[in-house]
Amino acid sequence: MKAIKKNLTEEEYLYLDFSHQTKGCIFPLHTSVTLFLLSYCDCKIFKICLVVTKEVSTDSLLLRDDLIQDVEIQIISRQELPPIVQNCCLPAVVERSDNFCRAGLAVVLRHIIQKSYEADPLKKELLELLGFKKTCLKACAEVSQWTRLCELTIPLAIENFLRESFDQPPTIPVEILQLEKKLSEPVRVHNDDKLRRQKLKQQKADGAGPPLTKGKAKSKVHTQETSEELDSASKSLELKVAFSKLTVQEEPAITNREPSHIRKAKASDLPPLEHVFAEGLYFTLADIVLLPCIHHFLVIICKKFSEKLVEFPLLTSWYQRIQEVPRVKTAASKCGIQFLHLPELLTTSNEQHPNLSEVPGVEEQNDPLFIGGPRPTMAKLMENGIEVMFSPHPCPTWTLDWNVLPAAVSPKEGKMSSDRALRKQQQLNNLVYVVTNQAKPGDRIVDFCSGGGHVGIVLAHMLPSCQVTLIENKELSLIRAKKRSNELGLNNIWFIQANMEYFTGMFNIGVALHACGVATDMVIEHCIKTRASFVTCPCCYGFIQNTSKFNFPKRNT
């Protein structure tokens, strides 16, 4: 298939990084994952652009037919990106107006799912990819180790793994070991008590038959998506529940009144639920993200170090099981992914990787002894004889005349109570005064963790000669901010839905009002690295937590 170069006419444009390609994969892996999801959703509503580095000639580049089918792709250079996208990590989606951008793998993938469903509301199964309460990979990678593992560290680790020469047995990436350990942990779901009691009842009836993945774990080769295979695979309660969603069957009936010995069983005596898919019982976006990555890892392992397969019985079982999901094989085929026929594994749990017990848990904090919260903080102040003293505002003239400002500038337009809006106005008086006295014409100002744009919109209105960028992970908050901006006719404002790490642009002043918990520290660090001034007002320090970037307390005194 030849790359097609012509003017973009679609409403939303999807920009993907391109560095190189191999059999069945376009790199970086974020690009392969995005294309796989597009194929799975049968989504053709985006205009797709591969963004190449300056070392690659766009005129000579051709995409192989076996990599992407039924997808029209334009190849562009980084210099051709819209200005707002040039400030972000890819993948990114931009609306036609060019001032609203979604950036970062998880944000973009969730947006693709939502738009695919809106284009065809009959595809309700697509929304199931977002998981219970639609929160799959919604938590930002800076604070959620699971999101970080799926979105960042596994793709990067496998890309590095594929670059190795393999003259000797490789060191297995620790991220793969973390995923194997994750698959061995009990599953927690919203109705797990009922399911665990149902499982106990089933085990009693079956004479406590073997569980799904504990003890002896087998990986069976499946060559067709047939009903016989699904029926055969659905012997355990977990598989029955999981595949009931995938095959549009009714979930196994869970009676409200169990036998007395089941109903009265202690929670600690109930059997744990075991993983069917990456996040538990249900096929979600996390499985979509992991599949291309794990596939290419297993390709290398099978070709050169097949004896190491026994170290990953749960991962290989997951890899085989995911092929049974409707449309997965079709989507993989369109993307050039040819599933491996793995040998049948027969291993016991104590034959897994010898260092698996030493691998840190995916959601564990770095310092389990650290206790955050307002009460310990206040207690520490009192123990040290520190008394809170209130004094009059040093500069009472720091105030905006809200009566003469357009209504859409006021936080009262941001869906909040009148009392809260008044407090927000008082907070804005202070921040806006400091920023407007720092700013110079032509400055770039970034409102981090902007929420509904209460700070950024006021700044954009007060400083028309400055470019103001709002960065926020929550889509609905940014949409409200954009609506207010449109009412004001602001043309010096950008909206970026992304994690803070994915904003790579240069700026002069960083602002953050009530960035929750650790986010304030992240804003300050980001500003220092960029050599930008910053004006921040912290919030929720009772909710600070250790993350991949910070450990608390920063100081012991």
MOTACOR-V932588 format. One record per backbone hydrogen bond with DSSP energy under -1.0 kcal/mol. NH is the residue of the N-H (numbers start at 1). CO is the residue of the C=O. If there is no record, write none. Layout:
nh->[NH & NH]
co->[CO & CO]
//
This chain:
nh->[4 & 13 & 14 & 15 & 16 & 18 & 19 & 22 & 25 & 27 & 31 & 32 & 33 & 34 & 35 & 36 & 37 & 38 & 39 & 40 & 41 & 43 & 47 & 49 & 50 & 51 & 52 & 56 & 67 & 74 & 76 & 80 & 81 & 86 & 88 & 89 & 92 & 93 & 94 & 95 & 98 & 101 & 102 & 103 & 104 & 108 & 109 & 110 & 111 & 112 & 113 & 114 & 115 & 116 & 117 & 118 & 119 & 120 & 123 & 124 & 126 & 129 & 130 & 131 & 134 & 135 & 136 & 138 & 143 & 144 & 148 & 149 & 150 & 151 & 152 & 153 & 154 & 156 & 157 & 158 & 159 & 160 & 161 & 162 & 164 & 176 & 177 & 178 & 179 & 180 & 181 & 182 & 183 & 185 & 187 & 192 & 195 & 196 & 197 & 198 & 199 & 200 & 201 & 202 & 203 & 204 & 205 & 206 & 208 & 217 & 226 & 230 & 231 & 232 & 233 & 234 & 240 & 241 & 242 & 243 & 244 & 246 & 247 & 249 & 263 & 264 & 269 & 270 & 276 & 277 & 285 & 288 & 289 & 290 & 291 & 294 & 295 & 296 & 297 & 298 & 299 & 300 & 301 & 302 & 303 & 304 & 305 & 308 & 309 & 311 & 312 & 316 & 317 & 318 & 319 & 320 & 321 & 322 & 324 & 325 & 328 & 331 & 332 & 333 & 334 & 335 & 336 & 337 & 351 & 352 & 353 & 356 & 358 & 359 & 370 & 377 & 378 & 379 & 380 & 381 & 382 & 383 & 384 & 385 & 386 & 398 & 399 & 402 & 404 & 409 & 410 & 413 & 414 & 421 & 422 & 423 & 424 & 425 & 426 & 427 & 428 & 429 & 430 & 431 & 432 & 433 & 434 & 435 & 436 & 437 & 439 & 442 & 443 & 445 & 446 & 447 & 448 & 450 & 453 & 457 & 459 & 460 & 461 & 462 & 463 & 466 & 467 & 468 & 469 & 470 & 471 & 472 & 478 & 479 & 480 & 481 & 482 & 483 & 484 & 485 & 486 & 487 & 488 & 490 & 494 & 495 & 496 & 497 & 502 & 503 & 504 & 505 & 508 & 509 & 510 & 511 & 512 & 514 & 519 & 520 & 522 & 523 & 524 & 525 & 526 & 527 & 528 & 529 & 530 & 532 & 533 & 535 & 537 & 543 & 547]
co->[73 & 94 & 47 & 92 & 49 & 51 & 27 & 25 & 22 & 20 & 28 & 28 & 29 & 30 & 31 & 32 & 33 & 34 & 35 & 36 & 37 & 38 & 12 & 14 & 74 & 16 & 76 & 53 & 64 & 48 & 50 & 77 & 78 & 82 & 85 & 502 & 15 & 102 & 13 & 100 & 95 & 495 & 93 & 497 & 91 & 104 & 105 & 106 & 107 & 108 & 109 & 110 & 111 & 112 & 113 & 114 & 115 & 116 & 120 & 122 & 123 & 126 & 127 & 128 & 131 & 132 & 130 & 135 & 140 & 140 & 144 & 145 & 146 & 147 & 148 & 148 & 149 & 152 & 153 & 154 & 155 & 156 & 157 & 158 & 161 & 173 & 173 & 174 & 175 & 176 & 177 & 178 & 179 & 182 & 273 & 189 & 191 & 192 & 193 & 194 & 195 & 196 & 197 & 198 & 199 & 200 & 201 & 202 & 203 & 347 & 224 & 226 & 227 & 228 & 229 & 230 & 236 & 237 & 238 & 239 & 240 & 242 & 243 & 244 & 259 & 260 & 266 & 267 & 280 & 280 & 129 & 284 & 285 & 286 & 287 & 290 & 291 & 292 & 293 & 294 & 295 & 296 & 297 & 298 & 299 & 300 & 301 & 305 & 306 & 308 & 309 & 312 & 313 & 314 & 315 & 316 & 317 & 318 & 321 & 322 & 325 & 327 & 328 & 329 & 330 & 331 & 333 & 332 & 348 & 349 & 311 & 353 & 355 & 356 & 367 & 373 & 374 & 375 & 376 & 377 & 378 & 379 & 380 & 382 & 381 & 395 & 397 & 400 & 401 & 406 & 407 & 410 & 411 & 417 & 418 & 419 & 420 & 421 & 422 & 423 & 424 & 425 & 426 & 427 & 428 & 429 & 430 & 431 & 432 & 433 & 435 & 465 & 440 & 467 & 509 & 469 & 511 & 471 & 450 & 453 & 455 & 456 & 457 & 458 & 459 & 463 & 443 & 492 & 445 & 494 & 447 & 496 & 474 & 475 & 476 & 477 & 478 & 479 & 480 & 481 & 482 & 483 & 484 & 485 & 468 & 99 & 470 & 101 & 499 & 500 & 87 & 87 & 444 & 444 & 533 & 446 & 535 & 537 & 516 & 517 & 518 & 519 & 520 & 521 & 522 & 523 & 524 & 525 & 526 & 527 & 508 & 510 & 512 & 540 & 550]
//
